[in-house]
Amino acid sequence: MNGAQQGKRRKDIPRGLGQNGPVLFSYGFRPFFSGAALWAIIGMAVWIAALAGRAEVAVAYGSVAWHAHEMLFGFAAAVLTGYLMTSVPNWSGHFPVSGWPLALLFALWCVGRAALAMSDVMGVAPAIALDATFLPVVALLCGREIVSGHKWKDLRLVSILAVLSIANIAFHAAVLTETETGPSSRLAVALYTALITMVGGRMVPSFTRTALKARGGGPLPAPFGAVDRLAIALTLPALAGWVLLPESRLTAVLALMAAAAQTTRVVRWHGWRVGGDPIALSLHAAYIFIPLGLAGISLAALGEVPESAALHGLTVGAIGGMMLSVMMRATRGHTGKAVRGSWVSALASGALFAAALLRPLAGFLPDQAPVLYALAGIGWIVAFGLFAIEYGPMLAFARRTPLRGQSSCAPTRINMR
């Protein structure tokens, strides 16, 4: 691309870390991490109130379906978008989208949340139409950046976003036709889990290596190798089996093999040696829920444990835990703060993982389920409430870029081998 073409292209969409205008829209992680944290708090508080009979939300859509949708395609999609809007420019070599285009993208996400919450007033179909536009737009933006940077291998990321968009539409279609939303929910969970396995599986040992080198001495995480490839190769078909045939014995076998490989993988990262770094430790704790969730999938396929236990182990522990950890580290890295985290970060992670342990117990203790639902929900709210208190000012006001030599939320480029 010559200078004239590049100049013309950069006039299409405002880019860069501008010093004018609201700080919140200077970089993709800022609005979406802020919005995700606030929605995690508000959405869960409304859900707890609905379970207690103190509130009604999205009755026409279905309150249970609304809760599941907003965690998978509302909260989680916002975190993923914030991560991608920050990381894709690193991979493509272009400045990040910022200013009014970023504000419009964030507004589109907000409109989807409001529309579904008010679907009783505006109608289910119009609310669905508004929500369903967000993920395809994110996929198009990421595809544009990747193609412009000629990073053809990273188009696999766009395909994952496209499948997540399809899962969202399928979820809505199931609601409209009053059929089972389970397959589309499992597909979304499987996609997030696969991304954690492929991208987080490189991120966690990389950050651990940096932390341990700074402390000096001792063994470092094993480099990416045959064990990692085997873990990925076994996890992807296990997740596919869970989506399509959750009660199959083949799924049980694949998931158990994947759980064993993932356990071996995470042990080789020496996560127990980063106890003095709350954020690094939380990354490891989140990843541990991958083998735990896979083991739960295997046992659920055999009828030994409730499927909800495996599902919430992955959604709250692996997906929620990894997203909270990445949000904390990315925010610190991109605002020039030390990436180790603080005692507030440690408390937030502890509350999140307590929720991840309490929520699956509801499937085993039905008489105590309402109490466990409430306790897990409160733990979730506390986790993201503490994040909002500590990191909200950084996201909204701190213009500083990362310290020289300090990594942020993502490796230089994605590698999903």
VOTILUM-589290 format. One line per 3 residues: number of its first residue (from 1); their letters; for each residue x negated, y, z of N, C-alpha, C. Coordinates in steps of 0.05 Angstrom, whole numbers. Each point is the difference from the previous one (the first is absolute). Layout:
NUM) A) X,Y,Z,X,Y,Z,X,Y,Z ~ ...
//
This chain:
1) MNG) -17,-24,0,17,24,0,-18,25,0 ~ 3,18,-20,-16,24,-1,10,21,20 ~ -16,22,2,7,20,20,26,13,-5
4) AQQ) 7,5,-26,25,13,-6,24,-17,7 ~ -3,-26,-7,22,-19,6,4,-3,30 ~ -23,-1,14,2,-3,29,12,25,13
7) GKR) -7,24,-11,11,24,11,30,1,-5 ~ 9,-8,-24,28,0,-6,15,-20,18 ~ -12,-23,4,13,-20,16,3,10,29
10) RKD) -20,14,10,2,9,28,20,23,3 ~ 8,12,-22,21,20,2,28,-13,3 ~ 2,-26,-8,25,-13,1,10,-3,29
13) IPR) -19,-8,17,7,-5,28,-21,13,18 ~ 8,17,18,-20,12,18,-15,-21,16 ~ -26,3,2,-16,-20,13,-21,13,18
16) GLG) -12,-17,16,-22,9,16,7,8,28 ~ -20,4,17,4,7,28,2,31,2 ~ 23,11,-10,3,28,-1,0,13,28
19) QNG) -10,24,2,0,14,25,24,19,3 ~ 17,0,-20,24,17,1,24,-18,3 ~ 22,11,11,24,-16,2,0,-17,25
22) PVL) 22,-14,6,2,-17,24,-21,-22,0 ~ -12,-3,23,-20,-22,3,13,-27,-4 ~ 25,-2,8,15,-25,-1,0,-12,-28
25) FSY) 0,17,-21,2,-10,-27,-27,3,-15 ~ -22,1,14,-26,2,-13,-11,-28,-7 ~ 11,-21,12,-11,-27,-5,22,-20,6
28) GFR) 1,-22,-15,23,-18,1,5,-13,26 ~ -21,-6,16,5,-14,25,15,18,20 ~ -3,26,-2,11,18,20,31,-1,2
31) PFF) 15,5,-21,29,0,3,11,-29,4 ~ -12,-19,-13,11,-27,1,-6,-14,27 ~ -24,4,11,-5,-11,26,17,14,21
34) SGA) 3,26,-2,17,15,18,29,-10,-2 ~ 10,-1,-24,28,-9,-5,4,-29,10 ~ -19,-17,-6,3,-28,8,2,-3,30
37) ALW) -18,15,15,1,-1,29,26,10,11 ~ 9,23,-10,26,11,10,23,-19,-6 ~ 0,-12,-24,22,-17,-7,-1,-26,15
40) AII) -25,-10,7,-2,-23,17,13,5,27 ~ -4,24,10,12,7,26,31,3,-2 ~ 8,16,-19,29,7,-3,16,-25,-8
43) GMA) -11,-14,-20,15,-24,-10,3,-21,21 ~ -22,-5,16,2,-20,21,18,9,22 ~ -1,26,8,18,10,21,29,-3,-8
46) VWI) 7,6,-25,27,-3,-10,8,-29,1 ~ -18,-18,-8,6,-29,-1,5,-10,28 ~ -16,7,20,4,-8,27,27,9,10
49) AAL) 7,25,-6,26,11,8,23,-15,-13 ~ -4,-8,-26,21,-15,-14,3,-27,13 ~ -22,-13,7,2,-27,13,14,2,27
52) AGR) -4,22,13,13,4,26,29,10,-2 ~ 10,4,-25,27,9,-4,3,30,5 ~ -22,15,1,2,28,6,-1,18,-25
55) AEV) -4,-13,-23,-1,16,-25,8,-18,-23 ~ 8,13,-22,5,-14,-25,-17,12,-22 ~ -11,-16,-17,-16,10,-22,4,-18,-24
58) AVA) 4,12,-23,2,-14,-26,18,-24,2 ~ 24,4,10,19,-22,4,8,-12,-27 ~ 5,18,-20,8,-10,-26,-23,-16,-14
61) YGS) -24,8,5,-24,-14,-11,-5,-26,16 ~ 6,1,26,-6,-22,18,-23,8,18 ~ 6,3,26,-20,10,19,-25,-18,1
64) VAW) 4,-26,0,-22,-19,1,-17,3,-25 ~ 13,1,-23,-14,3,-25,-15,27,-1 ~ 13,21,11,-13,27,1,-26,-1,16
67) HAH) 1,-13,23,-24,-2,17,-22,-14,-15 ~ 6,-23,-11,-20,-16,-15,-12,17,-23 ~ 18,12,-15,-8,16,-23,-18,23,8
70) EML) 7,14,21,-15,24,8,-27,-6,11 ~ -3,-24,12,-27,-7,9,-18,-9,-23 ~ 12,-14,-20,-16,-11,-22,-4,20,-22
73) FGF) 21,14,-8,-1,17,-23,1,30,7 ~ 4,6,25,-1,28,10,-26,5,13 ~ -3,-10,25,-25,5,15,-25,-12,-14
76) AAA) 1,-25,-6,-24,-13,-12,-7,12,-27 ~ 20,6,-16,-6,11,-26,-13,28,2 ~ 8,15,21,-13,26,4,-29,-2,7
79) VLT) -6,-19,18,-28,-4,7,-17,-9,-24 ~ 11,-19,-15,-14,-9,-24,-4,23,-20 ~ 20,17,-3,-3,22,-18,-21,20,9
82) GYL) 0,6,26,-21,17,11,-28,-11,-5 ~ -3,-26,4,-25,-13,-4,-9,2,-29 ~ 19,-6,-18,-6,0,-29,-5,28,-10
85) MTS) 16,20,8,-4,27,-9,-27,12,9 ~ -12,-13,20,-26,8,10,-23,-17,-12 ~ 5,-25,-5,-21,-18,-9,-3,-2,-30
88) VPN) 23,1,-14,-2,-2,-29,-18,21,-13 ~ 0,25,9,-19,20,-11,-29,-9,4 ~ -6,-14,22,-27,-10,4,-7,-20,-21
91) WSG) 19,-17,-7,-5,-21,-20,0,11,-28 ~ 17,20,-6,2,11,-27,-21,22,-6 ~ -11,12,21,-19,21,-4,13,27,-4
94) HFP) 26,3,5,14,25,-4,7,12,27 ~ 5,26,0,9,13,24,28,-10,7 ~ 7,1,26,27,-10,8,22,18,-8
97) VSG) 24,-11,-4,24,15,-4,6,16,25 ~ 6,25,-2,6,17,23,19,22,-7 ~ 7,16,20,18,23,-6,28,-8,-5
100) WPL) 14,14,-18,28,-5,-4,7,-27,-11 ~ -17,-13,-18,8,-27,-8,0,-20,23 ~ -19,3,19,-1,-17,23,24,6,18
103) ALL) 7,25,3,24,8,16,25,-12,-12 ~ 2,0,-27,24,-11,-13,2,-30,4 ~ -24,-14,-2,0,-29,4,9,-6,29
106) FAL) -10,15,19,8,-4,28,29,6,3 ~ 10,20,-12,29,7,1,17,-22,-11 ~ -10,-13,-21,15,-23,-12,2,-23,20
109) WCV) -21,-5,15,1,-20,21,19,7,22 ~ 0,26,8,18,9,21,29,-2,-9 ~ 5,7,-25,28,-2,-11,10,-29,2
112) GRA) -17,-19,-6,8,-28,1,7,-8,28 ~ -15,9,20,6,-6,28,27,12,8 ~ 4,26,-7,25,13,8,24,-12,-14
115) ALA) -4,-7,-26,23,-11,-16,10,-26,12 ~ -18,-18,6,8,-26,11,13,3,28 ~ -12,18,16,11,4,27,28,12,-2
118) MSD) 6,16,-21,26,13,-3,17,-14,-22 ~ -6,-25,-5,14,-14,-22,30,-3,6 ~ 8,1,25,29,0,6,14,24,-11
121) VMG) -15,23,-2,12,25,-9,-2,3,-30 ~ -24,-5,-11,-4,5,-28,5,-24,-18 ~ 4,-23,12,4,-24,-16,-25,-17,-2
124) VAP) 3,-26,0,-23,-18,0,-15,1,-27 ~ 14,-1,-22,-13,0,-26,-17,25,-5 ~ 10,24,4,-17,24,-4,-24,0,19
127) AIA) 4,-9,25,-23,-1,19,-21,-19,-10 ~ 8,-23,-10,-19,-20,-11,-15,12,-24 ~ 15,14,-17,-13,12,-24,-22,20,8
130) LDA) 5,15,20,-20,20,9,-24,-14,12 ~ 5,-20,17,-22,-14,13,-18,-16,-20 ~ 13,-12,-20,-14,-18,-19,-19,14,-18
133) TFL) 1,27,-2,-17,14,-18,-29,4,11 ~ -3,-1,26,-26,8,12,-23,-19,-8 ~ 3,-26,5,-22,-18,-5,-9,-1,-30
136) PVV) 19,1,-19,-9,1,-28,-16,26,-6 ~ 8,22,12,-15,25,-4,-29,-3,11 ~ -3,-12,23,-26,-4,12,-17,-18,-18
139) ALL) 13,-21,-11,-14,-18,-18,-10,14,-25 ~ 17,18,-11,-7,15,-24,-23,19,6 ~ 1,14,23,-22,18,7,-27,-15,3
142) CGR) 1,-23,14,-24,-16,4,-10,-10,-27 ~ 18,-9,-17,-7,-11,-26,-13,22,-17 ~ 11,24,1,-12,23,-15,-29,5,9
145) EIV) -4,0,26,-27,5,10,-20,-22,-8 ~ 9,-25,3,-18,-22,-6,-6,-2,-30 ~ 20,5,-17,-5,0,-29,-18,23,-8
148) SGH) 5,24,12,-17,23,-6,-29,-4,7 ~ -4,-15,22,-27,-6,9,-12,-25,-13 ~ 16,-13,-18,-9,-24,-14,-8,-23,20
151) KWK) 14,-1,22,-5,-21,20,21,-23,-5 ~ -4,-14,-22,21,-19,-9,5,-22,20 ~ -20,-9,14,5,-22,19,19,8,22
154) DLR) 0,26,7,17,9,21,29,3,-8 ~ 6,-6,-25,28,0,-8,16,-22,14 ~ -15,-19,11,14,-21,16,15,12,24
157) LVS) -11,23,10,14,14,21,27,10,-9 ~ 1,10,-25,25,10,-11,20,-22,-3 ~ -10,-24,-7,18,-23,-2,12,-7,27
160) ILA) -16,2,21,11,-5,27,21,21,7 ~ -5,25,-6,20,21,5,25,-5,-16 ~ -3,-10,-25,23,-6,-17,17,-22,13
163) VLS) -14,-21,10,15,-22,12,13,9,26 ~ -13,18,15,13,11,24,24,16,-7 ~ -1,15,-23,24,14,-9,22,-19,-7
166) IAN) -7,-22,-13,20,-20,-7,12,-12,25 ~ -16,-5,20,10,-11,26,19,19,13 ~ -5,26,-2,18,20,11,26,0,-14
169) IAF) -1,-1,-27,25,-1,-16,16,-25,6 ~ -15,-23,2,13,-25,6,14,0,28 ~ -13,13,19,12,3,26,26,16,-2
172) HAA) -1,22,-14,25,16,-3,21,-16,-15 ~ -8,-15,-20,20,-16,-15,13,-21,17 ~ -16,-12,18,12,-19,19,20,13,19
175) VLT) -6,24,8,19,15,17,26,6,-15 ~ -3,9,-25,24,7,-16,17,-25,-6 ~ -13,-23,-4,15,-24,-7,6,-17,24
178) ETE) -8,10,24,5,-15,25,-12,-27,-1 ~ -24,-2,-10,-15,-25,0,-24,2,19 ~ -17,-20,1,-21,-2,20,-23,19,-8
181) TGP) -9,17,19,-23,18,-4,-26,-13,7 ~ 1,-25,11,-24,-13,9,-22,-3,-21 ~ 6,-9,-24,-21,-4,-20,-15,26,-7
184) SSR) 15,22,-3,-13,26,-7,-16,10,24 ~ 10,-4,24,-15,8,24,-26,-16,2 ~ 2,-26,-4,-25,-17,1,-19,8,-22
187) LAV) 10,8,-24,-18,8,-21,-15,25,8 ~ 14,20,12,-14,24,9,-21,-6,21 ~ 8,-16,20,-19,-8,21,-24,-14,-12
190) ALY) 5,-18,-20,-22,-15,-12,-19,19,-15 ~ 11,20,-14,-17,19,-14,-17,16,19 ~ 11,10,21,-16,15,20,-22,-18,12
193) TAL) 8,-25,6,-19,-19,12,-22,-7,-20 ~ 7,-3,-25,-21,-5,-20,-19,23,-3 ~ 10,25,1,-17,24,-1,-19,1,24
196) ITM) 10,-7,24,-17,0,24,-21,-22,-4 ~ 7,-23,-10,-19,-21,-4,-22,7,-19 ~ 7,14,-22,-19,6,-21,-15,26,5
199) VGG) 14,21,8,-13,26,5,-10,2,29 ~ 18,-6,19,-8,1,28,-21,-20,6 ~ 0,-23,-15,-21,-20,5,-28,9,-7
202) RMV) -2,22,-15,-26,12,-6,-4,24,18 ~ 21,14,6,-1,25,16,-9,-7,29 ~ 13,-20,12,-5,-5,29,-30,-8,4
205) PSF) -11,-19,-14,-28,-6,5,-19,22,-7 ~ 7,16,-21,-16,23,-7,-2,21,23 ~ 23,7,11,0,19,22,-13,-12,25
208) TRT) 3,-26,4,-12,-14,23,-30,1,-3 ~ -10,-5,-24,-29,1,-5,-11,27,6 ~ 14,21,-8,-9,28,5,0,5,30
211) ALK) 20,-9,15,2,5,28,-22,-15,15 ~ -5,-25,-8,-20,-16,14,-29,9,-6 ~ -4,10,-24,-27,11,-7,-6,25,17
214) ARG) 21,16,4,-3,24,16,-7,-7,29 ~ 10,-22,10,-6,-9,27,-27,-13,2 ~ -9,-12,-23,-27,-12,-1,-1,-29,10
217) GGP) -13,-17,-16,-5,-28,9,25,-18,-3 ~ -5,-26,1,21,-19,0,9,-8,-28 ~ 14,-23,-2,9,-9,-26,21,18,-12
220) LPA) -1,2,-27,19,17,-15,21,-18,-13 ~ 23,11,-8,20,-16,-15,-12,-13,-24 ~ 9,-25,-5,-10,-14,-23,8,14,-26
223) PFG) -17,0,-20,7,13,-26,22,-15,-14 ~ 13,14,-18,22,-13,-15,-11,-23,-16 ~ 13,-23,3,-10,-24,-13,21,-21,-4
226) AVD) -9,-25,0,18,-23,-6,23,-2,19 ~ -5,5,26,22,-2,20,22,20,-6 ~ -8,24,-7,19,21,-6,16,-6,-25
229) RLA) -14,-10,-20,14,-8,-25,20,-22,5 ~ -8,-19,16,18,-23,7,24,10,15 ~ -4,18,19,22,11,16,20,14,-18
232) IAL) -10,16,-19,18,14,-19,14,-20,-18 ~ -15,-19,-10,11,-20,-19,22,-17,13 ~ -2,-5,26,20,-15,14,24,17,9
235) TLP) -6,25,8,21,17,11,20,8,-22 ~ -9,7,-23,19,10,-21,21,-21,-7 ~ -7,-25,-6,21,-20,-6,17,-7,25
238) ALA) -12,2,23,16,-5,25,22,21,2 ~ -8,25,-5,20,22,2,21,-3,-22 ~ -9,-8,-24,20,-4,-22,19,-23,7
241) GWV) -10,-21,12,17,-22,9,20,9,21 ~ -9,17,18,18,11,21,22,17,-12 ~ -6,16,-20,20,16,-13,21,-17,-14
244) LLP) -9,-20,-15,18,-15,-17,12,-24,14 ~ -16,-14,17,8,-25,12,-8,0,30 ~ 13,17,16,-9,3,28,4,-25,17
247) ESR) 16,-19,-9,4,-24,17,-13,-25,-13 ~ -17,4,-19,-13,-22,-14,-24,-11,16 ~ -4,-26,0,-24,-12,12,-25,9,-13
250) LTA) 1,4,-27,-23,10,-14,-8,28,11 ~ 19,17,4,-5,26,12,-13,-3,28 ~ 10,-19,15,-11,-5,27,-30,-8,-2
253) VLA) -6,-17,-19,-28,-10,-3,-18,23,-9 ~ 9,15,-21,-16,22,-10,-4,22,21 ~ 21,6,15,-3,21,20,-19,-8,22
256) LMA) 1,-26,8,-18,-9,21,-29,0,-9 ~ -5,-8,-25,-27,1,-11,-9,29,-2 ~ 17,18,-8,-7,28,-2,-6,11,28
259) AAA) 16,-7,20,-5,9,27,-27,-8,10 ~ -8,-25,-6,-26,-10,9,-23,16,-14 ~ 3,4,-26,-20,15,-14,-2,29,9
262) QTT) 23,12,6,0,28,9,-12,2,28 ~ 5,-20,17,-12,0,27,-31,-2,-2 ~ -10,-18,-18,-28,-2,-4,-12,27,-10
265) RVV) 15,12,-18,-9,26,-11,-3,21,21 ~ 20,4,17,0,21,19,-21,-5,23 ~ -5,-25,6,-20,-6,21,-28,8,-10
268) RWH) -5,-1,-26,-26,6,-11,-5,31,0 ~ 20,16,8,-4,29,0,-9,11,27 ~ -1,-18,21,-10,8,26,15,24,12
271) GWR) 27,-1,-2,16,22,10,-2,4,30 ~ -6,-20,15,-2,3,29,-23,17,9 ~ -18,7,-19,-23,16,7,6,30,-3
274) VGG) 23,8,-9,6,29,-4,20,10,22 ~ -2,-12,23,19,7,22,-1,29,8 ~ -23,14,-4,-2,28,7,11,19,-21
277) DPI) 10,-11,-22,11,16,-22,29,-7,-4 ~ 19,16,12,28,-8,0,11,-5,-28 ~ -8,17,-20,12,-3,-26,-11,-25,-14
280) ALS) -26,-4,2,-11,-24,-13,12,-25,13 ~ 3,0,26,12,-23,14,29,-4,-9 ~ 15,21,-4,28,-2,-9,2,-11,-28
283) LHA) -19,6,-17,-1,-11,-27,-2,-31,1 ~ -18,-9,18,-3,-29,3,25,-13,12 ~ 11,13,20,25,-10,12,22,-3,-20
286) AYI) 3,20,-17,21,-1,-20,-5,-23,-20 ~ -25,-3,-8,-6,-22,-19,5,-27,12 ~ -4,-3,26,5,-26,13,29,-9,-4
289) FIP) 18,19,-3,28,-7,-4,5,-12,-27 ~ -19,1,-19,3,-13,-25,-1,-31,4 ~ -21,-11,12,1,-29,4,22,-8,19
292) LGL) 7,16,20,22,-6,18,26,-1,-16 ~ 4,19,-17,25,1,-16,2,-23,-19 ~ -23,-8,-13,0,-22,-18,6,-26,15
295) AGI) -12,-3,24,7,-24,16,30,0,7 ~ 11,23,6,28,2,5,17,-8,-24 ~ -8,9,-24,14,-8,-24,0,-30,-3
298) SLA) -23,-13,5,-2,-29,-2,19,-14,20 ~ -1,9,25,18,-12,20,29,5,-5 ~ 6,24,-11,28,7,-6,10,-18,-23
301) ALG) -17,-5,-20,7,-17,-23,7,-28,10 ~ -13,-9,22,5,-26,11,23,0,20 ~ 11,23,5,22,2,19,-8,1,29
304) EVP) -26,5,5,-10,-1,27,2,27,15 ~ 1,22,-15,3,27,12,20,16,-17 ~ 12,20,12,18,17,-16,-15,15,-22
307) ESA) 12,3,-23,-13,15,-21,-5,29,7 ~ 17,12,17,-4,27,9,-26,4,15 ~ -9,-21,13,-25,3,15,-23,4,-19
310) ALH) -1,-16,-21,-21,3,-20,2,27,-14 ~ 25,7,-7,4,25,-15,-9,24,16 ~ 8,2,26,-8,23,16,-29,-1,9
313) GLT) -12,-23,1,-28,-1,5,-16,14,-22 ~ 9,-4,-25,-13,13,-22,8,30,-2 ~ 26,6,3,9,27,-4,-10,19,21
316) VGA) 3,-8,26,-8,18,22,-30,-2,5 ~ -10,-25,2,-28,-3,7,-19,6,-22 ~ 3,-14,-23,-20,3,-22,5,26,-15
319) IGG) 24,4,-10,5,24,-17,1,25,17 ~ 16,0,21,2,24,17,-27,6,13 ~ -13,-21,11,-26,4,13,-21,10,-18
322) MML) -2,-11,-24,-20,9,-19,5,28,-10 ~ 26,6,-4,6,27,-10,-6,21,21 ~ 7,-6,26,-6,19,21,-30,4,2
325) SVM) -16,-21,-1,-29,2,2,-12,16,-23 ~ 9,-6,-25,-10,14,-23,8,30,1 ~ 24,6,9,9,28,3,-18,15,19
328) MRA) -7,-13,23,-17,13,19,-28,4,-11 ~ -12,-20,-12,-27,2,-10,-2,19,-24 ~ 20,-1,-18,0,18,-23,3,29,8
331) TRG) 18,5,19,4,27,9,-25,12,12 ~ -13,-16,17,-25,9,12,-22,4,-20 ~ -3,-19,-18,-21,2,-20,3,24,-19
334) HTG) 25,6,-8,5,21,-19,3,28,13 ~ -1,1,26,1,26,14,-26,5,15 ~ -20,-16,-4,-26,5,12,-3,-9,29
337) KAV) 19,-16,10,-2,-9,27,-15,-27,2 ~ -10,-6,24,-13,-26,4,20,-22,-4 ~ -7,-21,-14,19,-21,-7,4,-21,21
340) RGS) -13,3,23,2,-21,21,28,0,13 ~ 13,23,1,25,1,13,-3,8,29 ~ 23,3,14,0,9,28,17,-19,16
343) WVS) 3,7,26,16,-16,17,30,1,-9 ~ 8,23,-12,27,2,-10,4,-20,-23 ~ -20,-1,-17,0,-20,-22,2,-28,10
346) ALA) -15,-6,21,1,-26,12,27,-7,11 ~ 13,20,14,27,-4,11,20,-5,-22 ~ -3,15,-22,19,-3,-22,-2,-28,-12
349) SGA) -24,-9,-4,-4,-27,-11,10,-21,19 ~ -6,4,26,10,-20,20,30,-2,0 ~ 14,23,-2,29,0,0,11,-14,-25
352) LFA) -13,4,-23,8,-12,-25,-3,-31,2 ~ -23,-9,10,-4,-29,1,16,-13,21 ~ 7,14,21,19,-10,20,28,-5,-13
355) AAL) 8,19,-17,25,-3,-15,-1,-24,-18 ~ -24,-3,-13,-3,-23,-19,1,-27,14 ~ -7,-1,25,3,-25,15,28,-4,12
358) LRP) 12,22,7,27,-2,13,22,-6,-21 ~ -1,12,-23,22,-3,-20,4,-29,-9 ~ -21,-15,-6,5,-28,-8,11,-17,22
361) LAG) -5,7,26,11,-15,22,30,-1,0 ~ 13,20,-12,29,1,0,12,-24,-14 ~ -14,-11,-19,10,-24,-14,-1,-25,17
364) FLP) -17,0,20,-3,-23,18,17,3,25 ~ 7,24,7,15,6,25,25,16,-7 ~ 20,-13,-12,24,15,-9,14,14,22
367) DQA) 0,-11,25,14,13,22,-13,27,7 ~ -26,1,-4,-15,25,7,-5,17,-25 ~ 12,-8,-23,-6,14,-25,5,30,2
370) PVL) 24,9,10,4,29,1,-21,16,15 ~ -9,-11,22,-21,13,16,-26,0,-16 ~ -7,-22,-13,-24,-2,-15,0,19,-24
373) YAL) 24,2,-13,3,19,-22,-7,28,9 ~ 12,7,23,-4,27,11,-29,5,7 ~ -12,-19,14,-28,4,9,-19,2,-24
376) AGI) 5,-17,-20,-17,1,-24,4,26,-15 ~ 25,9,-2,5,26,-12,-13,23,14 ~ 2,-1,27,-13,21,16,-30,0,-4
379) GWI) -12,-24,-1,-29,-1,-5,-7,12,-27 ~ 16,-6,-20,-4,12,-27,2,31,1 ~ 20,10,14,4,29,2,-23,13,14
382) VAF) -9,-13,22,-23,11,16,-25,1,-18 ~ -4,-21,-15,-24,-1,-17,-1,23,-20 ~ 22,4,-14,0,21,-21,5,27,13
385) GLF) 12,1,23,2,25,14,-27,10,9 ~ -17,-17,11,-27,7,7,-16,8,-24 ~ 4,-14,-23,-14,8,-24,8,28,-8
388) AIE) 26,6,1,10,27,-8,-12,21,18 ~ -2,-6,26,-10,20,19,-30,6,-5 ~ -16,-21,-4,-28,3,-4,-8,8,-28
391) YGP) 13,-12,-20,-9,4,-28,17,20,-15 ~ 24,7,10,17,19,-14,-14,27,-5 ~ -13,12,21,-15,25,-5,-22,-3,-20
394) MLA) -14,-23,0,-21,-4,-20,11,-1,-28 ~ 23,-13,-4,12,-3,-26,11,27,-10 ~ 10,16,18,14,25,-7,-18,24,-2
397) FAR) -22,0,15,-16,25,2,-30,-3,-7 ~ -11,-23,4,-30,-3,-4,-7,-2,-29 ~ -14,20,-11,-7,-1,-28,-26,-14,-6
400) RTP) -15,-6,21,-27,-10,-4,0,-26,-16 ~ -21,-3,-17,-4,-25,-15,-17,-18,17 ~ -4,-26,-7,-15,-19,16,-29,10,4
403) LRG) -11,-8,23,-28,6,6,-17,-15,-20 ~ -23,12,-7,-17,-13,-20,-9,-27,10 ~ 3,-20,-18,-8,-27,6,21,-16,16
406) QSS) 23,13,6,21,-14,15,21,-10,-18 ~ 6,-25,1,21,-11,-17,27,6,11 ~ 21,-2,-16,27,6,9,17,-25,-1
409) CAP) 22,1,-15,19,-23,2,-5,-21,-20 ~ -16,5,-20,-1,-20,-22,-29,-3,-10 ~ -6,-24,-11,-25,-4,-14,-1,18,-25
412) TRI) -24,2,-12,-3,17,-23,20,-8,-22 ~ 4,-26,-4,19,-9,-19,14,-25,10 ~ 22,-6,-11,14,-24,8,-11,-24,-14
415) NMR) -2,-23,13,-9,-24,-12,18,-22,11 ~ 17,-11,-17,20,-19,10,-5,-28,-10 ~ -26,-7,0,-7,-27,-8,10,-20,21
//
